[in-house]
Amino acid sequence: MSLFLQKYPRTHYCHELSTADVNKEIVLYGWVDSRRDHGGLIFVDLRDRFGITQIVFNPEVDSRVHDLGHSLRNEWCLGIKGIVTPRPEGMTNSKIKTGGIEILVNDFEVFSKSKTPPFLISDSIDVSEELRLKYRYLDLRRPSLQKKLVTRSHANHVIRNYLLSHQFLELETPILTKSTPEGARDYLVPSRVNKGTFYALPQSPQIFKQLFMVAGMDRYFQIVRCFRDEDLRADRQPEFTQVDLELSFPTQDLILNLMEGLIVDLWKQVNGIDLPRPFLRLSYNECMERFGLDAPDMRFGCELKTVTDIFKSSGFQVFAETAQKGEGYTIKALNLKGGADLSRKEIDDLTKFVAVYGAKGLGYIKVLETEWQSPIVKFLSEEEKAQLTERLSMEVGDIVFFCASKTKIVNDSLGNLREKLGALRGLIKEGDLKFVWVVDFPMFEYDEEAKRCVAVHHPFTAPKPEHIPLLDTDPTKALANAYDLVLNGHELGGGSIRIHETDIQAKVFELLGLSPSEANEKFGFLLEALQFGAPPHGGLAFGMDRLMMLLTGTESIRDVVAFPKTQKATDLMSECPSVVDDNQLKELGIQVLPVLPK
Ligand code: ASP
């Protein structure tokens, strides 16, 4: 135990002192952020989580202390005692709060020295992310990352306060579970006691929170880690945090209003921003029609318009054929206002971009002063041109893009093209926040390969009461009271009203291709629980990491996760996953096959 710590408890943090404290004797703890040796005087910026204070080692104040001060280096950890003094005339630093003072050190202790760090502990560094992740504890010393974690802690606090004040209970659910299908692969944990069997790490606490409702808890929430073994996209982590909640006796309106209140509170308390209420609500169908995506970025227009009818008997064969195919096929267009200056090369690049989504081509028309410039214009009749002009509000200087194909391909292609153009052409106003609830999702999508329905949300989502008969006749037409909250094109979270009747749950399992015995084996406990007076219930989960990205305005999910994994799901610092001892495997009854070189 350090003597200094015992003798001199900390009196202040490094952001606190000002000219109002002059002549006080104070004690600070922190790290050497930088050090300037001016022969006689040694200046050190001492840094802690809160800020920086300049400390001075002056031979005239204490020559022993001053001599020791010579040895200090960056990132050493120390405690200092000294007197607050005003900085000399003209030497104040208005950039920091403590810029009017400095501390004349009269005693200090080096708690621990530091090796030379592999990178400068500063926000303005340009080092590889690999190196930063390997030394994450040093990376986290950088003020910008510290600030993000501080904000995250604050956000957790606001969320807890809000939910606790609305009668939610913070309850925990198991981490070693039976797998719940949320659409991804499970992380499995072998059981030693019951060899040959496995737990799954939860993809979400979905079933447990429903069982809390059966248990009469009325309202539950948890800020909880979830695990999905997926190939990682930019804004995903294999383990991630959800703000997960569930309530009994809800209506969809009740849930959306409560959640809107939470988000408004969060933005107000964390960012000082008053969000306008109510948030916009759009049906899934309208979203797909107007934006092609179910998580639309509403910060700019450039909406998609269906033009199938215009091409029904067109001289342009490719479009005419698609238009005549009927259900499942469509032709849509979007007008990029003022986009006629796009070059041939830029249009080629956009054509390659939509090809990724399955589009075989990207038709376009440039509206020039004298003519329509387009490879397809020669096939169009005057009447078709007039209809297009009107429907797409085409004016001189615009460019219109077309896509004709299966509806899903058209929506994916033009929906993503729209977002790309929004970024490319600077259509998005900095700082704009556009929240939208997407509601009325379909229960199922038909999977052509598997030749069966798959759940759009998850298998516990209830059909709208008036659509229950459709489960027998035309299940893909059945809509659910399921909802997603979307901000600026990012899905922040989603949920639904759940099934609380055993027979409907059994029917949905059947539609999803589970035989009664499979359903029983996997979810027998849920089906049984629903038979003991299950209340109507529903809920939602927010992706906390993505929420934090948007709250802190960062582009990388790894900036808001303290110890993130790489794109390959590895931790570069502790080097996990790693090989384990043969004995550990033996105990688990597991044999590892040799890994074949790829
Ligand atoms: N469990 C769902 C999910 O993780 C959210 C919910 O329906 O509450 O997406």
Boltz pocket constraint, residues with backbone or C-beta under 6 A from the ligand:
constraints:
  - pocket:
      binder: B
      contacts: [[A, 182], [A, 203], [A, 204], [A, 205], [A, 206], [A, 245], [A, 458], [A, 494], [A, 495], [A, 496], [A, 539], [A, 540], [A, 541]]
      max_distance: 6.0
